[in-house]
Structures are given as C-alpha cells and as structure tokens.
C-alpha cells in the first residue's frame, strides 16, 4: 500500500481527487480504489517538548537553570492532534511505500518527515520514500504532479535545515525569554518579556527608528532653480524650462553629508551671479530606455503591495491567500519565496489568461490586449525549485462569489501575472547640462514612447511632466529668472506594516558589517515568507509595538526590552547569518553540528551578560496598553 501523507486535509482531498475510481472516506484518511491511502497531518502533529520533560525542576523558571540545552531532543504530540497522529501511525505500519506530500517549503518538508521518524518507520521505507510537490490544488495540476514524484532523499537538506531552525529557535527563544522575564520581574514588570531571534531584531528596527525620529533636528538647506528660455529664431516661439544648480567640489565645505547646501549666503551669491546672464548648453543627451515587467509575486512582495494599496495587514493577506488557494483553488501555493515560473507553465498561459477573463470582468480588456506568446524573464527553470511564484490557476469562479478582500487580492495577483504578457515600458530620458556664470545647472525630462506593462497600473495616467525643448551643444540660452528655494531636512518616517515587511525582506540595508552584507547578497531576509506576517502580529499582541494610524510605534515596554538586551540580540546581523547558514544546510553546504555548536556556546555568554542589566527600567510598565488594542476591542464589541 502506498501511503501519501499531506500537510493538511485540504491538500489530502486534492491529492485523492487526482486518482480515478471509487474512493472510501474514512476517519482521518481516504482509501483509493487500488488500496493505496491518502492521509494528512493537521499542520504540525508534533512539537518540541517543554523543558520539564527533560527535567521536572525546569517547570519553575529560575536563572540558575539557564541555559537549558537538551542533549537528546524530545518531540511530543501537539495538543488536539493525537487522534490524527494515531491514524497516521497505524497506516504507516501497513505501508509498503511512503510519499511525503507536505507543502513545498522547508517547514512542509520537516512536518511530514518528523512524523515518519517519530513513528519509527523502518529505514528501508524512509530511504525509498517519495516526494510529491504540489503548488496548485486544481485536479489537472495535481494529476501532473502525481506523474512527477521525486525521491524524498533529494530534500533531506531542506528537512535538516528546518530541524536546525526549529531547535535553534527553541534554544534561543526559551532561554532568553526566561532570563529577561525573570529580570523584568525583579524590576517590577509582571508580563512575559519574550525574546526571539527574529522578532527581537524586528522590534529593534522599530525602536531605533523611533529614537532617530525623536532625536531628529530639522535644518534648512538651499537650492537654486533657474528659468531658462531659448532665444527666438525666425517664426519660432521662445521655449522655457527650469534647471537646478549642481554645486561644484569647491562648495563641499558648505554642504552636509547628503550634499545639500546649508549656507544660505552661498545660494544667494549664486542667484545674484546667474540672474539675467546667458546660459551655454554644454551637453544634451537623449537616451532611449526601457523597463521590463515586474516579476510575479512571492508572498512578501504581495503583502507589501496589498498593504500599500488596500491597507491590509500582512497576516490578513496570508489568510486571504490561504483561502484563495485551499478553499477556492484560484491561486497557486501562497507561502512561496520565489518570483519565477517553470518553463513548463508557459504552455498553460492561455488557459490561465482565459480563467482570469472569465473570473474578473474588470480585467477582460487587459486579457484581450495581452500577448500570450511573449515570454518574460519570469520563466526560468534555473530559479525554480520546490515552489514557484504565486499566480492564478486555470480554475474559473466568479469573483462575485468571493469576499471583497479576496477579490482584491486575486485581481492583484492576476494583474502581476498579466504583466508578463505585455512588452517593456519604453521611454526617452533627456538630460541637459547648462553653465551660467561658471556654475553648472542640470535639467531632466522623461517621456513615454510605449506604455507596455505600465498600462496595467495606475502609473499609466499621464502626469503631464514638463518636457525640455530640443537643445544642441553650444546653444545660447537666456536665464530669465534665478531663485533660491529654502527647504527643511525631514526625519525618517515611522515604519508602516508595508515598510517594516520590506525591511525584513531587504535586511542587508540595516546591517553595518560589510562582510555580513556580502553574505546576505543571496539569502537576504529576516524570517521566512511563511513567518514574517505572524512575527509582526506577535509583536503587536505582546504589546511591544502599537499602531498609530498606519504608523508603527514601539511601546515603552518594547523600548525597555531593546535597551536591556545586548546589541547583538537586537540587531539583524546574527539572525541574518542564521538564515544564510540554514540555506547552506538546505543546499548541503554546511553540517547541522557546525550550525548548532556555536549557538549553544553563545547562549551561555548571553545569559551571563543579562545579569548585568539595570532592571529598574521595567518598573511601572505592567499596565502599558497600546492605543490600537483599545480600538480593536471596541470594534470587536460592535
């Protein structure tokens, strides 16, 4: 009997639908006509044991017990899932072949593998296990995947990587959370001060941004804008345009680190010298440029766009995507970190486009104007492994039957997919350099020659940007006006959910160490596609952050925790290196022990350093309640 083990019941049912013949629905599994069975987990059936399973004395939180580092790790059945675990265990005893059908990611791989190991399946069965990768729950897609079952051993690196992540997070989070909660209690704080290798650096980003804004002092800076006119010739009218002063190297003593002129007298001198003087065109370059369509979405890119356009939280977007994937089967696997598509999918493009046209009346014209023969850079087998970009499926279902937010997210995904069948956005960029009284001025203009994929966005609306007249090198112009413009430096903006998520996916920008920046080139990011939304949500629930309108602010408790922790625990460097190393384990370029051993050594040092903190900063923080929590409760009551 072949036993297929899916991650969730919805995936299990989809797999069963991929087989012909009569089927018998049983308690916790489906038996196929030939006797093979499809069963499922309910997410994680197992979880890391609590510390008291290793030693009863750990039930009481005490600093002298830390760090707690298990020698032999224990998994226990997760609460409420023991019945399904029993079903899977019983079926494994009679299986002659096993197929891991977990979701196509790191966690999905481990989730099924750990159940197989926990149930003490024979080594020969484990070695010969298959791996079924499903990104689309529609029957035709499932049937195609069933014809392409791979060896589960190909994904052993992915499983070990997930195991290392799970254990390392347990060690780091449990030990530091206990340490700082106990120290907080000494200072009078009654809540749990949770510390995590991802959540804490994310909080650190918010706390440091808030501090930068609080300490910011606005300063004036000065620009000089001239209005130039072409000299009238024959019957041609004079044409006007503006250009901006480009300070020379000699002006550096009068500029800030951003190159802005901060001495008013210098700008006033430039105005006096240039007003009414002739200008000479030193150069006039007109370049034809183009930008290709943006790649289809991965989860983070989708969450960022949805937050900006619809003010939806990352967690809401993930929940909507799960519904579109599992319940409606309108999109492919949503927890994807890939923005590329396999070449094989290109053959299905016309079917997917037809489905978009049938599902979404508002996008009918966009589909009709698409060229399904165009192949964008998104179609790239070398950049696709277990999963691919999030795209619509070929399933037809009227958007009117979805919730408004489901319809919005579907259309967003569909638009991004449609862009792959539109040409590049083509435009001309003109840059003119003019000298006036020895000073250099620059004028720029851009004009679209072919909208291409931009026609599918709101950016396609004509902004009527000012254009430059035709200019030639050596041409003389009249400077008919010269004005100094005083501006103020502005503080950095508070994070929003969209910009915080973007910061998590592009964390290298916040890393100081140049060597670490290099490491992060290919594995940039805090957390994973599947966890980033829940981490942001957790920081709100822990009352470490609060929302003020769309802005995210750290609470006094969040600030106190970051100030108490050593810098290495609050900066993204360490966890970014973790992600890089976990990726190396997945690629079999690093051993499990080489990742875990340095971690256990650093934990002892971190616990020791925690004893030196000033606990008085936690006094009076027990009753802190962020404003967003009150609003949420009021809304809930209605």
N, C-alpha and C positions, 0 to 999 in steps of 0.2 A: 504493500500500500504506500503510495506517495502521499506525504503529508505537507501541505502548503500552510505556512504559518504567516499570517498577515499581521500588520501592526494594529489595525482597528477593524471592528466588524464591517464598516462600510467598504473597506478595501477587500475584506474576505468575501463579501457578497459579490463585489465586482469581478473578482477572480473566478468565482463559481459560475457567473454568467458567461464567462469566456469558454465554457465547456458545453458541448451538446448533450442531449439525453436527459433522462429523468434524474431528478435530484431529491434527496431527502433532507429536509431541515431538521437538525437535531439540536439538543441543548448545548450551545457553545460551538457548534461546527456544522458543516454541510457535507453530506456524503454524496459523491458523484456516482453516476451510473456504473462505472467500472470498479467501484470500491475505493478509489482514492478519496481523500478527505481534505477539506479546506477549513482551517480553524484560525483563530486570531487571538491576539493579546488585546488588552483594553488600555492602550498606551503602555506604560511600564507596569508589568506584573510584579516586578521585584524592585527593591530599593536598598540603599546602603543601611546597614543596621545602626541603631543608635549606640552611643558609647557604652551604655550599661550592659549591652550584650557581650562586650569584650571583658568588662569588669564591673560588677554591681556598684562599686564605690563611685563610678563615674556618673551615676544618676544624680548626685549632688554636684553642683557647679562649684569648683574650688580652684584657685590659682595654682596651688601646689601640684595638681594633677596634670597641668599643661606643660608641653604639648602632648595630646593623646595621638599616638601613631600606631595603628594596628599592624601586627606582624602578618597575620592571616586574615584576609578580609572576609566579612560575612555579609551575604545578601539574605534578605527576608522578604516574604510575600507582602506586597503592598496592601494596606487596609482596603477591604471591599473587593479584592480581586482574587481571593484564594479559590473561589469556586471555579473561575475560568482557568486558573493555573492548574487545578486538578484535572480539568478536561484535557488541556494540552499535554500534561504529563502522561495521562492514560493513553492518549493517541500516539505519543512518541514511543511507547513501549511496543506497539504493534507495527510501527512504520518500517518499511524496508528502504525508504529514501525520504530525505527531508529537503524542502525548498524554503529558504529564508525569503519571505516576501515583505520584509519591513520597508518602511518608507526609504526612498533613495537618498539617504544622507547619513552622517556619522551616527546620530542617535538611533535612527531606524535600524542601522546595521547591528549595533550593540544590543538593542532592545530584544531582538529575537535571538541573537547569539547567546546572550546571557541566560535566557530561559532554557535553551538547549543544553548548555553546560550545567546549569543548576539541576536539571532533571537527570543528570548522569547518563546521558546518551553514550552509546558505545563509540569508541574512537573512529572505527571504520565508517560509521554513519556520518559522523561530523566531517571527516576528511572528504567524503563523496557528496556532501550537501550541495544543493544548487542555490543560485541567487536569482530571484525574479525582480526586475526593476520596472516599476510602473509609475509613469508620470501623468497618465490620463485614464480616468475611470470609465470612459466610454467603451462599450463592448468591442468595437473594432480595434481600438488601441490595445486593449487587454489581450485580445487574441494574438496580436502581433508580438507583444511582449512574451507571451507564453511560448512562442516559437523561437525565442532568443534567450533561453535560460542559460546563465553563465555559472561558472564554478564559484561557490561561496568563498573558496580559498583566495580568490583574486582580491577579496575585500577584507582580508584579515588585518591589514594595516589600518584600515578605517575603524575596525572594531577595537583594536588595541588602542588607537588614538582616543576613541570615545571612552574607553575604560580608564585610561590615564587621566583624561579630563574629569571624569566623574569622581575618581578617588582624590585627585589633587584639589578639586573644589571642596570636597568634604573636609579634607585636612585643613585647608586654608580657612574656609568659612567657619567651621565649627570651633577651631582653636582660638582664632582671633575674635570671633563673636563672644565666646565665653569670657575671654580675657578682658575685653573692653566693656562688656556688660557689667562684670564684677567691679571693675574700676569705676564705672559710671555710678554704680550703687554706693560706692564709698563717698562719692561727691554729692549724693542725694537724688540721682536720676533713677526713676522706677521702671522705665521701659527697657526693651531689648535694643542694644546697640549692635545691629547686625553689620558684619564686615564680609565682603566678598571680593574675589579677585577681579571681577568685572564691575559690579555695582558700585564699589567704593571709588575706583578711578573715574567713573561716570559722574558720581556726586562731586568728586574733586574738580572736575571741569566746571561744574555749575558754581561751586563755592569760589573758585579762583576768578571766574568771570564776574561774579557779583562784587568781589573785592576790587577788581580792576575798575569797575564802573563807579563804586563808592569813592575810590581814591582819585578818580579822574578829574583833572582841572582843565577846563576848556581854554584854549588860547587862540588869539586871532592869527590869521595868515592872509597873505595878499597875492592876488593875481592881476595881470594886466591884459585886458582884452581890447584889441583894436578893430575898428571897422575899416575895411579896405574897399576901394572902388576901382574897377577897370577904367582906363581912360577912353573917352568917347572917340570912336572912329567912324567916319562917314555917316551912314544912317543907323549904325548900331547903337543901342542904348547902353549906358554905363551899368555894370552889374556890381552888386555889393555882396560882401560876405565878411565873416569875422574870423580872426585868428588869435591864438593865445601865446603869450610870451613864454619862451623857453630859457630860463636863467642859465648863464654860462658857468664854467668851472670857477670863475672869479667870484661868483656870488655865493659859493659854498659856506663861507663864514656867516652869512646872513640867512641860512636855511636850517630847518630842523632835519631830523634823521629821515623823514619821509620826502625830503627835497622841496618842502614848501617854504616860501619866503616869509620870514617872520619879522622883518624890519620894514616898517611902513615907509620910511623915508626913501629906501631903495626903490620901492614900487612907484612912489610919487615922482622920483627922478626919471624913471623910465617913461612915465606918462608925459612929462614935460619935453623930454628929448624926442619923442616919436610923433606927438600931435602935429598934424599938418605937414609931415615930412613924406617924401616919396618912399615907396617900398620897391624892392627888387626881388623878383621871383628867382630864387636860387635853384629850385628843383620842383618838378611837378610829376609825381608818379601815379599812374593809374594801373592798378593790378586787378586782374580777374581772379576771383577766389570762389571756392565752393565748400560747403559743409555737408557731410553725409548724414543720412537719417540717424537719430539716436538709436542705440540698441534696444531690443525688447527689455522688459523689466525683469530684474530679480526682485526679491521681496523688499529689501531695503529701499531700492530706488522707487518702487511702487508706493511704499509707506511715506517716503519723503514727499513725493508729488501729491499724494492724496491728502496729506496734512496741509500742504500749501494751498491746494485748490478747494478742499471741502472741509478743512479744519477737523479732520478725523484723526483720532489718536492712533499710534502705531498698533496698539493691541486691537482696536476696533477693526482696522484694516486687515489684520491677520485673521480675526474671527470671520469677517465677511468673506475673505478668500477661502477659508476652510469650508464655508457654506457653499460657495460657488463651485468648489472642487468636489466635495463629498456629496452634498445634497442635490445640487443642480447639474453637476458634471459639465459645466460650461467653460471651465478653465483647467489648465494642466496643474501639476503639483506646485503648490504655492510657496513652500518653505525652501525655495531654491536660491542659491548664491550665484548662479550662472546667468549671464545675459546673452548667451549664444545658443544656436539651434543646430541639431544634426542635419546634414545634407539630405538624409532620408526624408525628413519632414517637409522638404521643399516640394516634394511630389504631392503633398496633401494641401498645399496652399490654396488651390482653387476651391476645395471643399470647405476649408476654414473661412475663406472670404465669403462664400455663399451663405454660410451659417450666420456670420456677422450681419449680412444684408437682411436675412430673414428675421433675426432676433431684434435688431436695433434699427427701426425706421429712420432715426435721425442720422444714421451713418450710411444710408443707401447710396447717396451721391459719392461719398468717399470711396466706397467699394467699387462703384461703376467707373470711377476715374483711376483706379489702381491698375498697375500693370503687373499681372501675376508672373510675368516672365523675368522681371527684374530680380536679381539676386544680390542682396546687400551683404555687407561684411559679417552680418549676424550668423550666416550659415557657415559654420566652421567646426568640423568634426574634432579637430585637434584641441578645441577649447571646451568640449563637452565630455563629461564622464558619466557619473551616476544619474545626474539630472540636468535639465536644460532650462532656458528662460521660461517665464510664465507667459503663456499665450492662450488665446481662446481655443476651444476644441471645435470639432465639426458638428457638435450637437445643436439642434435647433430648439429653442424655447423662448417664447415672447418675453421681453424684459418687463412687460406689464405685470407678469406674474411674480416678479421679484420685489423685494423691498426697495425703496428709493436709493438707499446707500449701496445695495447690491448692484443695482442697475448702473449707478455712477462708476463703481469700481470696474465692472465688466466693460463699460464703454472706454474707460481709461486704458485698460489692458488691450482692448480691441484697436484703439487708435494707435497705440505704440506699435502694434503688430502691422497695421495698415501702412505705417510709415516705411516699412521695409520694401514696399512695392511702389514707392514714389522716388523720383530722382533726387539728386542733391539740391540743396538750396544754393543758387548761384547769385553772385553779386559782384559789383565792382567797388573797389576801395581807392579813393583818391586822396593823396597826401601832398600838400604843398608847403614848402619851406620858403619864407619871405624874410629878408633882412630890412630893418628900418633903423637908421641912425646907428648902425653897428650891432643892434640887438636882433636876435633870431625869434621868429614867430612861426607857429605851425597851425595849419587849417586842415581838417579832415572831413571827409564826407563818404557816405556809403549808399549805393543804390542797388536795389534788387533787379536782376535780369531774368531770373526764373525762380519762382517760389519753391518748387519741388515739394518736399515733405512738409515745409513750413506752412503750406496751405491748409494743413490739418490742425493747426494750432491757432490760438488767439493772437499770436505774434504776427499773423499774416495780414492784420489790419494795417492799412497804410498809415504810417506815423507822420508822413509829410516832413521828413527830415530835410533840413536845408541842404541844397546842393551847391557845389563850387562851380564857378564858370570855367570854361575852357581856358587854361593858362599855359604859357610857354616859358621856358627858361630864358631869363634876361628881360622879361616883360616888366615894364614900369607900372606901378600902382599908386594910387593916392590914398594916404592914411587920413581919412576924413574925421575920424574920432578915435580917441585913446582914453580908456577909463580904467581906474583902479577898482577892483572888486574886493571888498573885505569879507572874509569868511571865518567861521569858527571851527576849530577841530571838534570832532564829535566822539563821544565814548563808544566803546564796543557795545553791541546790542546784547541784551539778555538772550539766553537760549530760548528757543521755542521747541516743541516736540520735533518739528521737521529738522531744525538746525542741530539739535542735540543728536538726533539719529544720524544725520550727515557727519557729525563729528565722530561718532562711534565707528562709522564705516570708513572714514578717512583719518584715522587717529594719528598717522605719521606727522600731520601738521602740528600736533601738540607735543611731539616728542623732541626733547632738546639734544639728546645724544646722536651725533651724525652717524655713528656705526649702527645704532638701532634703526635709524631712518632707512639705512641701506637694507637691513634685514627685512624691514616691513614693506619693501618695494612690491613683493608679490603676494604677501599674506597680510595686507593691511586690514585692521579692524579690531574693535573691541567686541567680544562676544561673537555670536553666530547669527545668521538670518533668523533662525528659529527662536533665539533667546533675547534679542535686543529689545523687542516690544515689552516683554514681561519684566525685564530689568528696570526699564523706565517706570513701568507701572508699580513695581515693588518699591521703588524709592518714594513714590507718592504715598503708598499705603503705610510705609514705615514712618511717614511724616518727616522725612529728611528733605523733601522738596515740596513746593506748593506752586499752583498756577495762579498768576495774576493776569487776567485776560488770557492772551495767548503766550505770555511770557512765563518762563520757569525761573523761580527764585529758590535759593536754599533757605530752609528754616533755621532758627537759632540752634536747634538740635543737630541738624546736618552740618552746620558750620563748626560747632563744638567738636563733633566726631572727627572731621577732617583735620582740625587744628591739633587734636590729640594724637592722631596717628602719625607714624613716621612717614616722611615724604615718599619713600619707595612704595608704600601701600596705597597712596592717593594719586600717584602719577600713572599714566598709561603705559610707561615703558615696560614694566615687569609683565603685565598680562598680555601686552602685545607680543613680547618674546615667547610667552606661553603658547599663544595661538600659532606663532611661527613654528615652534617646536612640535606642537601637536600635528601640524600639517606635515612636518618632516616624518613623524611616526607613521602617519597615514600613507606616506609615499615610500615607507620602509627605508628612510634615510637616517633614522635615529632609533635607538633602542628605548624601550619602556623605562628601564632602570636608569638610563642616563638622563631621563627627564625627572624621575621621582626623587632620586637621591639628593640632588642639590636643593630641592624643595623642602625635604624633611630637615636638612641642616639649617636652612634659612628660617624655618618656623621657630626653632629654639632661640635664635637671635632676636626675632621679632617679639616673642613673648617676654624675653629678658628686658628688651628696651621699653616695653609697655609699663614696667614697674616704676619708671622714672617720670611719668606724666603728672601734670597738675590736675587733680580730679575736681578741684573746686569749680572749674568751668562748666561742670554739668549740673551745678546747683540751680534749682528753680526752673528746670526745663521739662519737668514731668507733665505739666499741663499744656504744653505747646500744641496748638491746633491750627493747622493752616487754613486760610480762607476758603480754599477750593473744597475742603471737606464739608464745611457747613452748607455751601451751595448744593453739593451733591446730595446731602441728606434731605434738604428742603425739596429738591426736585424729586427725589425718590418717594417722599411722602405724598406728593401730588399724584 
